[in-house]
Amino acid sequence: MKENHENKIWLDKKAVQDRPFYFSVKRITDLFLSVIGVILLSPVFLIVGILVKFDGSHGKILYVQERVGLNEQPFRMYKFRSMIPDADQKLQTLKNKNEVNGAMFKIKEDPRITKVGKFIRKYSLDELPQLFNVIKGDMSLVGPRPPLPSEVADYTDYDRQRLWVKPGCTGLWQVTERNNTDFNGAVRIDLEYIKKSSFKFDLLIIIKTVKIMIKPNAAY
């Protein structure tokens, strides 16, 4: 999946980060919606937790992984476990099957994903525990996806621009191209979001995310 990325988006870091009103209101909105989301979705949390616990792979319910956030600060991100317990150890044996160009790893038929995991990934239910990351302040509801430290190690200065804002549970990439683009395309979409970010744009992405959870796109 190769694309033409000649028209790169270069941002001004001060202009991106020096928006106190926007980020203050965004934080309040994140907190309010995340707490409401956890309360309303508590039955879903319970059901998914039970399904993951008894998926036959004898692993933990939650998967906790180090990710890189705002200004390259590391944090622990929460997800419902969708893979076998030793998935990280088996990653190296699958590197040559990577279907995405650039500093990220994706294969459509990943043998490490459990049957329950395939279902919860399709409907983005595995991402729900990230609401607690939002409450903690590590993430926002809307923003670029948080990368792995190993991925950031391969970032160029251009790619690092996506780390100038808090990572999000969802974002422009998820509601548009998702897995139909390569890494460079994902970076371009993230930078487009950062450039256009506003209350209205964030709300639009949240609404589109809810629609995609009901009618999934290219998630896997």
FENKA-V22700 format. One record per backbone hydrogen bond with DSSP energy under -1.0 kcal/mol. CO is the residue of the C=O (numbers start at 1). NH is the residue of the N-H. Records with the same first field share a line. If there is no record, write none. Layout:
CO: NH ; NH
//
This chain:
6: 8
12: 16
13: 17
14: 18
17: 19
19: 23
20: 24
21: 25
22: 26
23: 27
24: 28
25: 29
26: 30
27: 31
28: 32
29: 33
30: 34
31: 35
32: 36
33: 37
34: 38
35: 39
36: 40
37: 41
41: 45
42: 46
43: 47
44: 48
45: 49
46: 50
47: 51
48: 52
49: 53
50: 54
52: 55
61: 81
63: 79
65: 77
67: 75
69: 72
70: 73
73: 69
75: 67
77: 65
79: 63
82: 114
84: 87
86: 90
91: 94
94: 97
95: 98
101: 183
102: 104
106: 99
110: 113
112: 84
114: 118
115: 119
116: 120
117: 121
118: 122
119: 123
120: 125 ; 126
121: 124
125: 128
126: 80
127: 130
128: 131
129: 132
130: 134
131: 135
132: 136
133: 137 ; 138 ; 139
140: 169
141: 170
144: 168
147: 68
148: 152
149: 153
151: 154
152: 155
156: 160
158: 161
159: 162
160: 163
161: 164
163: 71
167: 140
170: 143
171: 175
173: 178
177: 180
182: 186
183: 187
184: 188
185: 189
186: 190
187: 191
188: 192
189: 193
190: 194
191: 195
192: 196
193: 197
198: 202
199: 203
200: 204
201: 205
202: 206
203: 207
204: 208
205: 209
206: 210
207: 211
208: 212
209: 213
210: 214
211: 215
//
